Amino acid sequence: MPTHSWADQIAAYAEAARAVTSLVAAIDDPAAPGLGEWTVVELAGHTLRALTTVERYLEAAPVDGPHLEDAAAYVTRYLGARDDDPGGTDAAVAARGREESAALGDDPAAVFAATFARVVVRLDTVDPDTVIPTAWESIRIDDYLRTRVMELVLHGLDLAAALDVDWDPPAAALADTVLLLTEVAMRRGHGADLARLLAGRPATAAVLPVIR
């Protein structure tokens, strides 16, 4: 688990969102290929969910009861659902990306900038221990925010590849993304194999990709 403060966590999230916004501003052809079946603007729409879901879940009443223990548990819960129904889960994710892209309108970068500005202001007023409802299970907002930082970093890299531009994610966001991916690999029983791969040793299981 990370040991940085809630303020540092919000700052890493804001930096990642700001950096992705600069990529979205570089989209010239919304219909260009993005990722998988998505166009580049649909990929941007999916990435916008790293902001809009935080806003939406914070608008709901806090949860008083059992919740997922950490960010890795949330990601693992999603991966388990995808393993059980890969076609259905992937189709639902793809559809949400297309739906969200409609909200980007004629100026996607402006929508990103306005959304992350609102969300960051809201996060500054929230106790990090607040438990929020999500599409999967309830989770603390500080743990959920780590999963959104990971989404911004990974889909920022996807956007950069689709746009054929060089892009380095902000250091704090990238570091926590790598840490969370490691935690997920360990939670799914692949920690030792991931260590072997990173050290250039042969692995005994199909650890990669940790997610996709």
Secondary structure, 3 states (H helix, E strand, C coil): CCCCCHHHHHHHHHHHHHHHHHHHCCCCCCCCECCCCCEHHHHHHHHHHHHHHHHHHHHCCCCCCCCCCCHHHHHHHHHHHHHHCHHHHHHHHHHHHHHHHHHHCCCHHHHHHHHHHHHHHHHCCCCCCCEECCCCCCEEHHHHHHHHHHHHHHHHHHHHHHHCCCCCCCHHHHHHHHHHHHHHHHHCCCHHHHHHHHCCCCCCCCCCCCCC
